[in-house]
Amino acid sequence: MRIHTCLRRAAVLAALLPLCTAAGCMSANKRLEQGLKLEERGRPAEAARRYVDALRRDPSLADARTRLQESGRLAVEQYLRESDAASSAGYYDDAAEGLLRLDALRRDVASVGVELAVPADYAQYRRARLDAAIDGTVGYSARLAQSGQFDDALGRLERVSRWQPSAEQRRGADEARLETYSAWMEREAAAGRHRGAYQVAERAINALGRQFPGMERLVEAQQYALDEGTLRVAVLPIAAAPGAEQALPASFLRDVENELEAGAWTRPPAFVEVVDPREVRRQARRNRLDDLGYTSEAARLGRAVGADLVVMVEIDSVAVTEPDPQRERRAVRTRTGADTAFVVRSGRREAWARVRTVVVAVADRRIVSRDQVVPQASRAYREADYPGDWRQLLLSDDDRRLFDPSRRDDARGDLMRELSRALTEQLSREVYQRVGAEVR
């Protein structure tokens, strides 16, 4: 059976081979026709590439080889004329790019066994054009930087690597890049845009490396920008409206603050420093600051702890819901033998809180932002209800656990802990986003 299968496959391949060969010839002839049309339109380089495609599909296509030699010769002459014209007009980068395209065409043509001749002094001619492109680009980028077009200047300098620079030329271009970054950074710092200065230095470090000669100046300037631009932020203890406080576990606010103080407040983003929460609490107690409306008191507290901004947080409302619970009625008997029933509820219990934040600028008591976050949490539950004393029911161990008060308390505790984690994550993100927007 295996031998017969192999024979059948061989027969199929033998039948398909002429068809595949014919398809290849048709494709090669099509490329030949396209090349002839392009030659007629005075586009020899494009025609040459069509002939190369034709020969790759069918190396025996003599007409394509003949036309490739002729169109390739014309393409070489055209590229050289265009390079001369661009160089005479002062467009040295265009002159260099034209020669790179000529080199690429020669490589493609050589891959099918045809060599395109170039002038005897082509190597020297080519090097002179590339050197002119490098020198011209470095000079032009300096003029762009002087006019404040730093991004464009750096983009120009990055092109130098295309023109096969020597080690000395590459070093000169990199030094020009460093000077451009330095000038850009100075411009940002002079305008008081500390974050912008910091980011320019970061780009320079990523592009050239921290060990690049002269980079230490930018590293020092970056640190200075960070020091000058950093905002000190005092986050007040979280308050809760009376209704919300009653709906929360006794330890909820303390748990949230502990998690923030051990986590997010110890890892602020660049340009943000969180004042020691213990010092903020001490000052808050002295000022009895527990109302989000008193911005003057918040500013006074901020001055006392050396903060630039004060963040006040209040949990406005809390809700726990059980949307669309499933109900299952179960028959059971009491210990006295009476028939009765209880209901099993199941689904997902959901909790959410609405938390208001107010950010106050200490210097002028200005309200920077008023926002809110609404953290949410949900947990699956399965519990039983009975209008009487469930302890009088004859229950299986599994059903008894559905009534267990400690199990219910644990489930609600897990839900509140999940809500606490959601609150700390969203609150820290919101605070850092609002504070970061104030960094210049």
C-alpha positions in Angstrom: 0.0 0.0 0.0 2.8 2.4 0.9 4.6 1.7 -2.4 1.4 2.3 -4.4 0.9 5.6 -2.6 4.4 6.8 -3.4 4.0 5.9 -7.0 0.8 7.8 -7.3 2.4 10.9 -5.7 5.3 10.7 -8.2 2.9 10.4 -11.1 1.0 13.5 -9.9 4.2 15.5 -9.6 5.4 14.4 -13.0 2.1 15.6 -14.5 2.3 19.0 -12.7 5.9 19.7 -13.5 5.3 20.8 -17.2 2.5 23.0 -16.0 4.6 24.7 -13.3 7.4 25.2 -15.8 5.0 26.7 -18.3 3.6 29.0 -15.6 7.1 30.1 -14.7 7.8 30.9 -18.4 4.6 32.9 -18.7 5.6 34.9 -15.6 9.1 35.5 -16.9 7.7 36.6 -20.3 5.3 39.0 -18.6 8.2 40.6 -16.7 10.1 40.9 -20.1 7.1 42.7 -21.6 6.9 45.1 -18.7 10.6 45.9 -19.0 10.2 46.7 -22.7 7.4 49.1 -22.0 9.4 50.8 -19.3 12.3 51.2 -21.6 10.1 52.9 -24.2 8.9 55.3 -21.5 12.5 56.3 -20.7 12.7 54.5 -17.3 15.7 52.3 -17.7 16.3 51.5 -14.0 12.8 50.2 -13.5 13.0 48.2 -16.8 16.3 46.7 -15.6 14.6 45.4 -12.4 11.8 43.8 -14.5 14.5 42.0 -16.5 16.2 40.8 -13.4 12.8 39.4 -12.1 12.4 37.7 -15.5 15.8 36.0 -15.4 15.3 34.9 -11.8 12.2 33.0 -13.0 13.8 31.8 -16.3 17.6 32.2 -16.5 17.5 30.9 -20.1 15.6 33.9 -21.4 18.2 35.4 -23.7 16.1 38.5 -24.7 15.8 39.5 -21.1 19.6 39.2 -20.6 20.3 41.3 -23.7 17.8 44.0 -22.7 19.1 44.0 -19.1 22.6 44.8 -20.3 21.4 47.7 -22.4 18.8 49.1 -19.9 21.3 48.7 -17.1 23.9 50.8 -19.0 21.4 53.5 -19.6 20.4 53.4 -15.9 24.0 53.8 -14.8 24.4 56.8 -17.0 21.1 58.3 -15.7 22.0 57.8 -12.0 25.4 59.5 -12.6 23.8 62.5 -14.4 21.3 62.9 -11.6 24.0 62.7 -9.0 26.1 65.3 -10.7 23.1 67.6 -11.1 22.1 67.3 -7.4 25.7 67.9 -6.3 26.0 71.0 -8.4 22.8 72.4 -6.9 24.1 71.8 -3.4 21.8 68.8 -2.6 24.6 66.6 -1.5 22.4 64.1 0.3 20.3 63.5 -2.8 23.5 63.0 -4.8 24.6 60.4 -2.3 21.3 58.6 -2.2 21.3 58.4 -6.0 24.6 56.5 -5.9 23.3 54.2 -3.2 20.4 53.3 -5.5 22.9 52.7 -8.3 24.9 50.4 -6.1 21.7 48.5 -5.2 20.8 48.1 -8.9 24.3 46.7 -9.7 24.0 44.2 -6.9 20.6 43.0 -8.2 21.9 42.7 -11.7 25.0 40.8 -10.6 22.7 38.3 -8.9 21.6 37.0 -12.3 25.1 37.0 -13.8 25.2 40.4 -15.5 27.7 43.0 -14.6 27.0 46.7 -15.1 30.1 48.8 -15.9 30.9 52.1 -14.2 33.6 54.7 -14.9 37.1 53.7 -13.8 37.2 56.4 -11.1 33.8 55.5 -9.8 35.1 54.4 -6.3 36.8 57.8 -5.7 33.8 59.6 -7.3 31.4 57.8 -5.0 33.4 58.4 -1.9 33.7 62.1 -2.6 29.9 62.3 -3.0 29.3 60.4 0.3 31.8 62.6 2.1 30.1 65.7 0.7 26.7 64.4 1.9 28.1 63.8 5.4 29.8 67.2 5.7 26.8 69.0 4.3 24.4 67.2 6.6 26.4 68.0 9.7 26.6 71.7 8.7 22.9 71.9 7.9 21.9 70.2 11.1 23.9 72.8 13.0 21.9 75.6 11.3 18.7 73.8 12.1 19.7 73.6 15.8 20.5 77.3 15.9 17.0 78.1 14.7 15.5 75.8 17.4 14.6 73.0 15.0 16.3 70.4 17.2 14.2 67.4 16.3 14.8 68.0 12.5 18.5 68.5 13.2 18.8 65.2 15.0 16.8 63.5 12.2 19.3 64.8 9.7 22.3 63.6 11.7 20.8 60.1 12.0 21.0 59.8 8.2 24.8 60.0 8.2 25.1 56.3 9.0 23.6 55.5 5.6 26.6 57.0 3.8 29.2 54.6 5.1 31.0 57.1 7.3 34.6 56.5 8.5 35.2 56.1 12.2 36.2 59.8 12.4 33.1 60.9 10.5 30.8 58.9 12.7 32.4 60.3 15.8 32.0 63.8 14.4 28.3 63.2 13.7 27.8 61.8 17.2 29.5 64.8 18.7 27.2 67.0 16.7 24.2 65.1 18.0 25.5 65.6 21.6 25.8 69.3 21.0 22.3 69.4 19.5 20.9 67.6 22.6 22.8 70.0 24.8 21.4 73.1 23.1 17.9 71.7 23.1 18.2 70.9 26.8 19.4 74.4 27.6 16.5 75.9 25.7 14.0 73.8 27.7 15.7 74.6 31.0 15.8 78.4 30.3 12.1 78.3 29.6 11.5 76.5 32.9 10.3 73.3 31.2 12.1 70.9 33.5 10.3 67.8 32.3 11.2 68.7 28.7 14.9 69.2 29.7 14.9 65.9 31.5 13.4 64.0 28.6 15.9 65.5 26.1 18.7 64.3 28.3 17.1 60.8 28.4 16.9 60.7 24.6 20.6 61.6 24.4 21.6 58.9 26.9 19.5 56.3 25.0 20.9 57.4 21.7 24.6 57.8 22.5 25.1 55.9 25.7 25.9 57.1 29.2 29.6 56.6 28.6 29.8 58.8 25.5 32.5 61.5 26.0 30.8 64.7 27.3 27.6 62.9 28.3 28.3 63.6 32.0 27.3 67.2 31.4 23.9 66.2 30.3 23.5 63.7 33.1 24.3 66.4 35.6 21.9 68.8 33.9 19.2 66.1 33.9 19.6 65.7 37.6 19.3 69.4 38.1 16.2 69.5 36.0 14.7 66.7 38.1 15.6 68.5 41.3 14.2 71.8 40.2 11.0 70.4 38.7 10.0 68.0 41.4 6.8 68.8 43.2 6.4 67.8 46.9 2.9 66.4 47.5 1.1 66.0 50.8 -1.7 63.5 50.7 -4.2 64.0 53.6 -5.6 61.0 55.5 -8.6 59.6 53.7 -11.9 60.9 55.1 -15.3 59.3 54.7 -18.8 60.8 54.7 -21.0 59.6 57.6 -23.1 57.3 55.4 -20.1 55.8 53.7 -18.2 55.3 57.0 -21.1 53.3 58.4 -21.1 51.0 55.3 -17.4 50.3 55.5 -15.6 47.8 57.8 -13.9 49.5 60.8 -10.4 48.9 59.4 -11.1 49.8 55.8 -9.6 53.3 55.8 -6.6 52.2 57.8 -6.0 49.3 55.5 -6.2 51.5 52.4 -3.8 54.1 53.9 -1.3 51.4 55.1 -1.3 49.8 51.6 -0.7 53.2 50.0 2.0 54.2 52.4 3.8 50.9 52.0 3.3 50.8 48.2 2.3 53.6 45.8 3.4 56.5 47.9 6.9 55.1 48.2 7.3 54.7 44.4 6.3 58.0 42.9 7.0 58.8 39.3 9.8 61.2 38.3 9.2 64.8 39.3 6.9 63.8 42.2 7.9 63.4 45.9 5.3 62.3 48.5 5.7 64.0 51.9 6.0 61.5 54.8 2.4 60.6 55.6 3.2 60.5 59.3 4.1 64.1 59.3 1.0 65.0 57.2 -1.2 63.2 59.7 0.3 65.1 62.6 -0.3 68.4 60.9 -3.8 67.4 59.9 -4.7 66.6 63.5 -3.3 70.0 64.6 -5.3 71.8 61.9 -8.4 69.5 62.3 -8.6 69.4 58.5 -11.3 67.0 57.5 -13.5 68.9 55.1 -12.7 69.1 51.3 -14.0 72.6 51.1 -11.4 74.3 53.2 -8.6 75.0 50.7 -7.1 77.7 52.8 -6.5 75.2 55.7 -5.1 72.7 53.2 -2.7 75.3 51.9 -1.6 76.1 55.5 -0.9 72.5 56.2 1.0 72.2 52.9 3.3 75.1 53.9 3.8 73.5 57.3 5.2 70.3 55.7 7.0 72.0 52.8 4.6 70.8 50.1 3.8 72.3 46.8 0.5 70.5 46.4 -2.0 69.1 48.9 -4.3 66.2 48.0 -7.6 65.8 49.9 -9.5 62.5 49.6 -13.0 61.6 50.8 -15.1 58.5 50.3 -18.4 60.0 49.4 -20.6 56.9 49.2 -20.3 53.1 49.3 -22.8 50.4 48.0 -22.9 46.6 48.1 -25.4 45.0 45.7 -26.4 41.5 44.6 -27.7 42.0 41.1 -29.9 39.2 39.7 -29.3 36.5 42.2 -30.2 32.9 41.4 -32.7 31.4 43.9 -33.1 27.7 44.6 -35.8 26.4 47.0 -34.8 23.3 49.0 -37.2 21.2 51.0 -36.0 20.2 54.5 -37.4 18.9 57.8 -37.0 20.5 61.2 -35.6 18.6 64.2 -39.2 18.2 65.4 -40.1 16.5 62.1 -42.0 19.3 60.4 -41.7 19.9 56.7 -40.3 23.3 55.6 -37.9 24.8 53.1 -35.0 27.3 52.8 -33.7 29.3 49.8 -30.1 29.2 48.4 -29.0 32.4 46.8 -26.1 32.5 44.5 -24.4 35.0 42.0 -21.9 37.7 42.3 -21.9 40.3 45.0 -20.7 43.7 43.8 -19.2 46.6 45.8 -18.3 50.1 44.7 -17.3 53.4 46.2 -17.2 56.9 45.0 -14.1 58.7 46.0 -13.6 62.5 45.6 -10.2 64.0 45.3 -9.2 67.7 45.4 -5.7 68.9 44.6 -4.8 72.3 46.0 -1.7 74.4 45.0 -0.1 75.7 48.2 1.4 78.9 46.8 -1.9 80.5 45.8 -4.5 78.2 47.4 -5.7 77.4 43.9 -7.8 74.2 43.3 -5.8 72.4 40.7 -8.4 69.7 40.1 -11.6 68.2 41.4 -12.0 64.6 40.3 -13.4 61.3 41.4 -12.6 57.7 41.1 -15.1 54.8 41.4 -13.3 51.6 42.3 -15.4 48.4 42.0 -15.0 44.8 43.2 -17.1 41.6 42.9 -17.0 38.2 44.4 -19.0 35.0 43.8 -21.2 34.0 46.7 -23.5 31.1 47.6 -25.6 31.5 50.8 -28.8 30.3 52.3 -31.8 32.1 53.9 -34.4 30.8 56.3 -37.0 32.9 58.0 -36.7 31.0 61.3 -33.8 29.6 63.3 -31.7 27.6 60.8 -30.1 25.7 63.6 -33.3 23.8 64.0 -33.1 22.4 60.5 -31.8 18.9 59.7 -29.1 19.9 57.3 -26.2 18.2 55.5 -22.7 19.4 56.2 -22.6 21.2 52.9 -26.0 23.0 53.5 -25.0 23.9 57.0 -21.9 25.7 55.6 -24.3 27.9 53.5 -25.7 29.3 56.8 -22.4 29.7 58.6 -22.0 33.3 59.8 -18.2 33.2 59.9 -18.2 32.0 56.3 -20.4 34.9 55.3 -18.2 37.4 57.2 -15.1 36.0 55.5 -16.8 36.4 52.0 -17.7 40.0 52.8 -14.3 40.7 54.1 -12.7 39.3 50.9 -15.0 41.6 48.9 -14.0 44.7 50.9 -10.3 43.8 50.6 -10.7 43.6 46.8 -12.4 47.0 46.9 -9.6 48.3 49.0 -7.0 47.1 46.4 -9.0 48.6 43.6 -9.2 51.9 45.5 -5.5 52.1 46.2 -4.6 51.4 42.6 -7.1 53.9 41.0 -6.5 56.6 43.7 -2.7 56.5 43.3 -2.9 56.6 39.5 -5.4 59.5 39.6 -3.2 61.5 42.1 0.0 60.9 40.2 -1.7 61.8 36.9 -3.1 65.1 38.3 0.1 66.1 40.1 2.2 65.1 37.1 0.2 67.5 34.9 1.4 70.4 37.1 5.1 69.6 36.4 6.6 72.1 34.0 
